[in-house]
Amino acid sequence: MQPFLAHPFDSDRLHEECGIFGATGLTDAANFVALGLHALQHRGQEAGGIIAHDPEHGFNSAHRFGYVRDNFTKTDVMATLPGPLAIGHVRYSTAGTKANTAIRDVQPFFGEFSMGGCAIAHNGNITNAAALRRELIERGSIFQSSSDSECIIHLMARSIQRNIPERMKDALRRIEGAFSVIAMTRTKLIGVRDPLGVRPLVMGRVGDDGFVLASETCALDIIGAEFIREVEPGEMVVISKGKVETSRPFGPSTGRFCIFEHVYFSRPDSIIGGRSVYETRRQIGVELAREAPIEADLVCPVPDSGTPAAIGYAQESGIPYGMGIIRNQYMGRTFIEPTEQIRNMGVRLKLNVNRSLIAGKRVVLVDDSVVRGTTSRKIKDMILDAGAAEVHFRIASPPTAWPCFYGVDTPEREKLLAAQMSPDEMRDWIGVDSLAFVSLDGLYRAVGEAKGRNAKCPQYCDACFSGDYPVAPFDQLERGFRMKPGSETAMHEAAE
């Protein structure tokens, strides 16, 4: 089976790299992992994999292209994954080959060491992977995939430590960038977050002896797991025989969690930092209404990601809320587009305008972000074709002007509309009556920082908006990427 083809609508969105899930102390743990991955499908639809361990049959794996529901609900597949310990991964590629993904690039990855086997699943991006890969190949390592995550296995293989958790610590201390990692040995489930905690990882309990690790709390809900806590930035947890051991492999650290998780990546029914993602997004809409009011007749979300913010905007502004755009829920990523005429339909294959509601109205459209801007133009055209009197865009994030190198598939900077145009120029290019983004301080207030952003020491990673990268993107700098003037000095001062 070939990898799924992305729909044109998806090319104007930022994509998370993946979701990860692990379970231990449960009969047929792989079944729980499959359910958890299904809940995390929004984080990656390209491919998925599960590795399980059973004392009698050892390690077994299954890696497939496509959706979890199409692969890991089949009895014959799940029967090959017995045992009380398993981990899994759903993928949207940001590193390695894109659009030509080979099955060998699909995680989890597995390595056999002298003290036993170990499988790992990684969410994030290793920003010094190219340099590490060159070094490892020069020293004799043979890579099987194009994924940056495979560096972790090779670094572990070269460690002189006597057990796998310690080898993992050795390996991860060599890595720069963002990583939440779930790993498993024959008897242990391991979870680690990088010192800045850029990507998420949470821990839950099932019954007396069952434990799970997941990218988001919504994956705990689907299996009825009790949320225990988030794995902290720079923390390693090792779960074995119903007990949790914790350590700090990287020393003291200050978290810089990805603020875009609040805006778009995480599911709205997840909890981040004790705060409902849905409520945060609704509050972004409230901030938008305060910062960028407009006289209008109707507030409409661009479904589905703009919905909570549109509700907040309507509540704060007093303008009626309505579903002016309807999403085709059955428009999957496998849709075959055989002709140029069909391809030119673009967004209309996925979204349709509720004409009777829109006609003659001054419409406020609320969306989560503007990336290339092409989708915004098409949606504007659809709204005007339906007879809207005016179209006003309100965006529930600041202008996306810088690429992310920490596990998000972002276009090159020259393809980001906000990197090339001012907000007024963007308004004219999209062709709307007005365009406004929530401010960076407004976004911080919405996520619970009452005083807004601390410019000297930002509470979150917001590099895609500010250009302030918390970790130097070494591989990208080698390729000629130019950071914002003063950024490297600021990173050096923050490190000290």
Disulfide bonds with the S-S distance in Angstrom:
none
